[in-house]
Amino acid sequence: MAEKSDEKSVIYMENVKKIYQMGEEQVFALREISFDIKKGEFVSIMGPSGSGKSTCMNMIGCLDRPTSGIVKIGGKNTSSMSEKELAVLRNKIIGFVFQQYHLLSGLSVLENVMLPLRYMGLEKHKRIPLAIEALEKVQLSDRMNHRPHELSGGQKQRAAIARAMVTSPDIILADEPTGALDSKTGKAVMELFRKINQNGTTVVIVTHDPGIGESADRCIRILDGNIQSDEKLRG
């Protein structure tokens, strides 16, 4: 297990427990797990369905709160923050990438990528060049005026990655980012995450796929709400 420390950690979790009340039954999704991730790491969180990895992702993404324990994102303790403060933290620090892309069908690719900047309150004339730059980084600038339905699966995921990158977040948090892609396209997407990480962004990938999980530099395996192993794979 990697040594835990909240100094210089962009993600810090200490004794995090999450219990869901399902009628009269209590479901323990996380059982006092502890780990930290330093700035610039490339980490996978891996486990089968029901292991607790999605709950762990929700803690990192400030989408849920622990029943007990400490969660710090970017040095800020999320358990004491209001919903509005959590939303601001999410938009400022974290870029999300989802398996099903979550692109808005009524908007162009460029408009989709501009959305997080709009939420930040940036004026339109400033949003456009930043979105174009993000699309250039994922080699999708020639599709910026297309609608999502006109893109292949790989192109949709690259657009989603550009949207996640556009605010220059400290963390890219990806949930099964290759799950809807063929193996060749999935490999290309993972290479893109590697390139983003090499530019200094912390990348965290949540997956059930050992091939994807083991392509990161470090793999945290979760089973039945516990950390089964925390292994450095390379670097």
C-alpha positions in Angstrom: 0.0 0.0 0.0 1.3 3.4 -0.9 2.1 5.7 2.0 -0.7 8.1 2.7 0.0 11.8 3.0 -2.2 14.9 2.2 0.8 17.0 1.4 1.1 17.6 -2.3 -1.7 15.1 -2.9 -4.3 16.2 -5.4 -6.5 13.4 -4.2 -6.5 12.3 -0.6 -8.8 9.7 1.1 -8.5 8.6 4.7 -10.7 5.9 6.3 -13.5 6.7 3.9 -16.7 4.7 4.5 -19.8 4.9 2.4 -23.0 3.2 3.5 -26.2 3.3 1.5 -29.6 2.7 3.2 -31.7 0.4 1.0 -34.9 0.1 2.9 -34.1 -1.6 6.1 -30.8 -2.9 4.8 -27.4 -1.2 5.0 -25.1 -1.6 2.0 -21.4 -1.0 2.6 -20.1 0.4 -0.7 -16.7 1.5 0.8 -15.2 0.2 4.0 -12.7 2.7 5.4 -10.4 2.9 2.4 -7.3 5.1 2.4 -5.0 6.2 -0.4 -3.6 9.3 -2.0 -2.7 10.4 -5.5 0.0 12.9 -6.2 -0.1 15.6 -8.9 1.0 14.2 -12.2 0.3 10.5 -11.5 -1.5 8.2 -14.0 -3.6 5.8 -11.9 -6.3 3.3 -12.6 -9.0 2.2 -10.0 -10.0 -1.3 -11.0 -12.6 -3.7 -9.8 -15.6 -5.8 -10.9 -19.2 -4.5 -10.9 -20.3 -3.9 -7.3 -16.8 -3.6 -6.0 -17.1 0.0 -4.8 -15.0 1.6 -7.6 -17.9 3.7 -8.9 -18.6 5.0 -5.4 -14.9 5.8 -5.1 -15.0 7.7 -8.4 -18.0 9.7 -7.1 -16.0 10.7 -4.0 -13.1 11.9 -6.2 -15.5 13.7 -8.5 -17.3 15.5 -5.6 -20.5 13.8 -6.8 -21.1 12.1 -3.4 -20.1 12.5 0.2 -18.6 9.9 2.5 -20.6 8.5 5.5 -17.4 9.0 7.5 -13.7 9.7 6.8 -11.8 12.4 5.0 -11.9 13.2 1.3 -9.6 16.1 0.1 -9.6 17.1 -3.6 -7.0 19.8 -4.5 -6.3 20.2 -0.8 -9.9 21.0 0.1 -11.9 18.9 2.5 -15.1 18.1 0.5 -17.1 16.8 3.4 -17.5 20.3 4.9 -18.4 22.0 1.5 -21.8 23.2 0.3 -23.3 21.8 -2.9 -22.5 25.1 -4.6 -18.9 25.0 -3.4 -18.6 21.4 -4.6 -19.9 22.4 -8.0 -17.3 25.2 -8.3 -14.5 22.8 -7.2 -15.6 20.1 -9.7 -15.6 22.6 -12.6 -12.3 24.1 -11.6 -10.2 21.1 -10.8 -11.8 18.0 -12.5 -12.4 17.2 -16.1 -14.9 14.2 -16.6 -14.8 11.6 -19.3 -17.7 9.1 -19.4 -18.2 5.8 -21.2 -21.3 7.1 -23.1 -19.6 10.4 -23.9 -22.6 12.6 -22.7 -22.3 15.0 -25.6 -25.4 17.2 -26.2 -26.9 16.2 -29.5 -28.3 19.6 -30.3 -24.9 21.3 -30.1 -21.9 21.1 -32.5 -18.7 19.5 -31.3 -17.2 23.0 -30.7 -20.2 24.1 -28.7 -20.0 20.9 -26.6 -16.4 21.6 -25.8 -17.1 25.2 -24.9 -19.8 24.3 -22.3 -17.4 23.9 -19.2 -16.0 27.4 -20.0 -19.5 28.8 -20.2 -20.2 27.4 -16.7 -17.1 29.1 -15.5 -18.5 32.4 -16.8 -16.0 33.0 -19.5 -17.2 35.3 -22.3 -17.9 33.7 -25.7 -15.0 35.3 -27.6 -12.7 33.8 -25.0 -14.3 30.4 -25.0 -14.0 29.8 -28.8 -10.2 29.8 -29.1 -9.7 27.7 -26.0 -12.2 25.1 -27.3 -10.5 25.1 -30.8 -7.1 24.6 -29.1 -8.5 21.6 -27.1 -9.9 20.0 -30.2 -6.6 20.5 -32.0 -4.9 18.6 -29.2 -7.1 15.6 -29.8 -6.9 15.9 -33.6 -10.5 16.7 -34.0 -10.5 20.3 -35.3 -11.8 19.2 -38.7 -15.0 18.0 -37.0 -15.7 21.0 -34.8 -18.8 22.0 -36.7 -20.3 18.5 -36.9 -23.0 17.3 -34.5 -22.2 14.3 -32.3 -24.4 11.9 -34.4 -22.0 12.5 -37.3 -19.0 11.2 -35.4 -17.6 7.7 -34.9 -17.4 6.3 -31.4 -13.7 7.2 -31.2 -14.3 10.7 -32.4 -17.1 11.2 -29.8 -14.7 10.1 -27.1 -12.0 12.4 -28.3 -14.5 15.2 -28.3 -15.4 14.3 -24.7 -11.7 14.3 -23.8 -11.3 17.8 -25.4 -14.3 19.0 -23.3 -12.7 17.6 -20.2 -9.3 19.2 -21.0 -10.6 22.7 -22.0 -10.6 24.2 -18.5 -7.0 22.9 -17.9 -8.1 20.9 -14.9 -5.7 19.4 -12.4 -7.4 16.0 -12.7 -8.9 14.1 -15.6 -11.4 11.5 -14.2 -12.5 8.9 -16.7 -15.2 6.3 -16.1 -14.8 3.2 -18.4 -13.6 5.5 -21.2 -13.0 2.7 -23.6 -16.0 0.6 -22.7 -18.0 1.5 -25.8 -15.1 1.3 -28.2 -13.4 -1.5 -30.2 -9.9 -2.5 -29.0 -8.0 -0.5 -31.6 -9.9 2.7 -30.9 -9.7 2.0 -27.2 -5.9 1.7 -27.5 -5.7 5.1 -29.3 -7.8 6.7 -26.6 -5.5 5.3 -23.9 -2.5 6.7 -25.8 -4.2 10.1 -25.7 -4.7 9.9 -22.0 -1.0 9.0 -21.7 -0.1 12.1 -23.7 -2.3 14.3 -21.5 -0.6 12.8 -18.4 2.9 13.5 -19.8 1.9 17.1 -20.0 1.4 17.2 -16.2 -2.3 16.4 -15.7 -3.2 13.8 -13.1 -5.2 11.1 -14.9 -7.5 8.6 -13.0 -9.2 5.9 -14.9 -12.0 3.8 -13.3 -12.4 0.4 -15.1 -13.3 -3.2 -14.7 -11.0 -4.1 -17.6 -7.6 -5.5 -16.5 -6.0 -4.5 -19.8 -7.0 -0.9 -19.3 -6.2 -0.9 -15.6 -2.8 -2.3 -16.1 -1.9 0.3 -18.8 -1.7 3.0 -16.1 1.5 3.6 -14.0 -0.3 2.6 -10.8 -3.3 0.4 -10.2 -5.5 0.5 -7.1 -7.7 -2.7 -7.0 -11.0 -2.5 -5.1 -13.1 -5.5 -4.1 -16.1 -5.6 -1.8 -15.5 -2.0 -0.7 -11.9 -2.7 0.4 -8.6 -1.9 -1.3 -7.3 -5.3 -2.4 -3.9 -4.0 -3.7 -2.2 -0.7 -4.6 0.6 -1.4 -7.0 3.1 0.7 -8.9 3.3 -0.8 -12.4 5.9 1.4 -14.1 7.7 4.7 -13.8 
